[in-house]
């Protein structure tokens, strides 16, 4: 393989637990709540799928369905979709919905999987091109810089910057073009068979990892090194 494409959320990085996410947003608004209330509210937010990078909603409200379907095609749609979901949970703290959305874009809200740096470093040492191909509505580059992984990435192909989202093959094609490689000599690594599996239609090989908490998946990326030989 001349190049490897990586998904972001659930593949190289994982969002913080919902309780931590909510606590940070409360702090940003200058408010506190009793621990039991924080735990309850975090569980409700998680249940409706309001945390970007967290659990998907079991059911999307009818009035948000159209926006949800294209949420990663623009920054505006992404914000509207996720703040719309969070508004399904009653909150008394002013500005908390916006604070929750803002928190998930902070580098501190994300943790790299334990093997992310070693795998990226090894690929770089082998001379492989590396790109991040993500369905997302905001600029994730600061997350990579803050965690010291930006130096390993040659290109970022983000859905909101292209106006299309995976599994649309145009995103994978753009990544291959940016790296100057053919799809047939490229491996796509991701956690979504539906979204990341779209790379196979272009001719890329695909390797899937499980979207688990970082402490439950210490070496899920390592098999990709064998796939990329």
C-alpha positions in Angstrom: 0.0 0.0 0.0 1.3 3.4 -1.0 -1.1 5.3 1.3 -3.5 4.9 4.2 -6.6 6.9 4.7 -8.0 7.1 8.3 -11.4 8.1 9.7 -11.2 10.4 12.7 -13.9 9.7 15.4 -13.9 6.2 16.6 -10.8 5.3 14.6 -7.9 7.5 15.6 -9.6 9.5 18.3 -12.6 9.1 20.7 -14.7 11.8 22.2 -14.7 12.1 26.0 -17.5 10.4 28.1 -20.8 12.3 28.1 -20.5 13.2 31.8 -17.2 14.9 31.2 -18.6 16.6 28.2 -21.5 18.0 30.2 -19.3 19.1 33.1 -17.0 21.0 30.9 -19.9 22.8 29.2 -21.4 23.7 32.6 -18.1 25.1 33.6 -17.9 27.2 30.4 -21.3 28.7 31.3 -20.3 29.4 34.9 -22.8 26.9 36.3 -22.7 23.8 38.4 -25.3 21.1 39.1 -25.5 18.3 41.7 -23.6 15.2 40.6 -26.8 13.1 40.4 -28.3 15.7 38.1 -25.2 15.8 35.9 -25.2 12.0 35.6 -29.0 12.0 34.8 -28.7 14.7 32.2 -25.6 13.2 30.5 -27.5 9.9 30.2 -30.4 11.7 28.6 -28.2 13.6 26.1 -26.4 10.4 25.3 -29.7 8.6 24.7 -30.9 11.1 22.1 -27.5 11.1 20.3 -26.7 14.7 21.1 -23.0 14.2 21.6 -21.0 14.4 18.4 -18.7 11.5 18.2 -20.8 9.6 20.8 -23.7 7.2 20.4 -26.0 7.7 17.4 -29.6 8.5 18.2 -31.9 5.6 18.3 -34.6 7.7 16.6 -34.2 11.1 15.0 -37.1 13.4 15.5 -39.1 14.0 12.4 -38.4 17.7 12.3 -34.7 17.0 12.3 -34.6 14.1 9.9 -33.8 16.1 6.8 -31.0 18.0 8.5 -29.6 14.9 10.1 -29.3 13.2 6.7 -26.9 15.9 5.5 -25.4 17.0 8.8 -21.8 16.5 7.7 -22.1 18.4 4.4 -21.8 21.9 6.1 -20.8 23.5 9.3 -24.3 25.0 9.6 -26.1 21.7 9.1 -23.8 19.9 11.6 -24.5 22.5 14.4 -28.2 22.6 13.7 -28.5 18.8 13.8 -26.7 18.3 17.0 -28.0 21.3 18.9 -31.4 20.2 17.7 -30.9 16.8 19.3 -29.6 18.3 22.6 -32.7 20.5 22.8 -34.8 17.3 23.1 -33.4 17.3 26.7 -34.9 20.0 29.0 -32.2 22.2 30.5 -32.5 25.2 32.8 -28.9 26.5 32.3 -28.8 29.4 29.8 -26.6 28.8 26.8 -25.9 25.2 27.7 -26.9 23.8 24.3 -24.4 26.0 22.5 -21.7 25.3 25.2 -22.1 21.6 24.6 -21.6 22.0 20.9 -18.6 24.2 21.4 -17.0 21.8 23.9 -16.9 18.9 21.5 -14.7 20.9 19.1 -12.0 21.5 21.8 -8.9 19.4 21.5 -9.2 18.5 25.2 -12.5 16.8 24.5 -10.8 14.1 22.4 -8.3 11.4 23.3 -6.2 9.5 20.7 -6.4 5.7 20.8 -3.2 4.3 22.5 -1.9 2.9 19.3 -2.7 5.9 17.0 0.7 7.5 17.3 2.8 4.3 16.9 0.8 3.3 13.9 1.0 6.7 12.2 4.7 6.9 13.0 5.4 3.4 11.6 3.5 4.2 8.4 5.5 7.4 8.0 8.7 5.6 8.5 7.7 3.2 5.7 7.1 6.1 3.4 3.3 5.7 3.2 1.1 8.7 2.5 -1.4 9.4 5.2 -4.7 11.3 5.0 -7.6 11.8 7.3 -11.0 11.4 5.6 -13.8 12.4 8.0 -17.5 13.1 8.0 -17.5 16.2 10.2 -18.8 19.8 10.4 -15.8 21.6 11.9 -12.0 21.9 11.5 -10.4 19.0 13.4 -6.8 20.0 12.5 -6.3 21.7 15.9 -7.1 18.3 17.6 -4.3 16.6 15.8 -1.9 19.5 16.5 -2.7 19.5 20.2 -2.1 15.8 20.5 1.1 15.8 18.5 -0.3 13.8 15.5 -0.5 16.5 12.9 3.1 15.9 11.8 2.1 12.4 10.5 -0.8 13.6 8.3 -0.2 14.7 4.7 -3.8 15.7 3.9 -7.1 16.3 5.5 -10.3 15.7 3.5 -13.2 16.9 5.6 -16.8 16.5 4.4 -18.0 20.0 5.3 -15.2 21.5 3.2 -16.2 19.5 0.2 -20.0 19.6 0.6 -20.4 15.8 0.4 -20.1 13.1 3.0 -19.0 9.5 3.1 -19.8 7.0 1.6 -19.7 9.4 -1.4 -16.6 8.2 -3.4 -15.7 11.8 -4.2 -14.2 12.2 -0.7 -12.0 9.1 -1.1 -11.0 10.1 -4.6 -10.0 13.6 -3.3 -7.8 12.0 -0.7 -6.1 9.8 -3.2 -5.6 12.8 -5.5 -4.1 14.9 -2.7 -1.7 12.1 -1.9 -0.9 11.3 -5.5 -1.8 7.6 -5.3 -4.2 5.3 -7.1 -7.1 3.9 -5.1 -5.9 0.3 -5.8 -2.7 1.0 -3.8 -4.6 2.7 -0.9 -6.1 1.3 2.4 -9.0 3.0 4.1 -9.2 2.4 7.9 -12.5 3.3 9.7 -15.2 2.2 12.1 -18.3 2.5 9.9 -19.0 -0.1 7.3 -21.7 2.1 5.8 -19.6 5.3 5.6 -16.0 4.1 5.3 -17.0 1.1 3.3 -17.7 3.5 0.4 -13.9 3.5 -0.3 -14.2 0.0 -1.7 -16.4 1.2 -4.5 -13.5 3.4 -5.6 -11.1 0.4 -5.5 -9.5 0.9 -2.1 -8.9 -1.8 0.3 -10.8 -1.3 3.6 -10.0 -2.3 7.2 -12.6 -1.8 10.0 -12.0 -1.1 13.7 -14.4 -1.1 16.5 -15.7 2.2 17.9 -14.9 1.6 21.5 -13.7 3.7 24.5 -9.9 4.3 24.3 -9.2 2.1 27.4 -11.1 -0.8 25.8 -9.2 -0.7 22.4 -5.5 -0.4 23.1 -4.3 -2.0 19.9 -7.2 -2.0 17.4 -5.2 -0.1 14.8 -2.2 -2.4 14.8 -3.7 -5.0 12.3 -3.9 -2.1 9.8 -0.1 -2.2 9.6 -0.2 -5.7 8.2 -3.0 -4.7 5.8 -0.9 -1.8 4.6 2.1 -3.9 3.6 
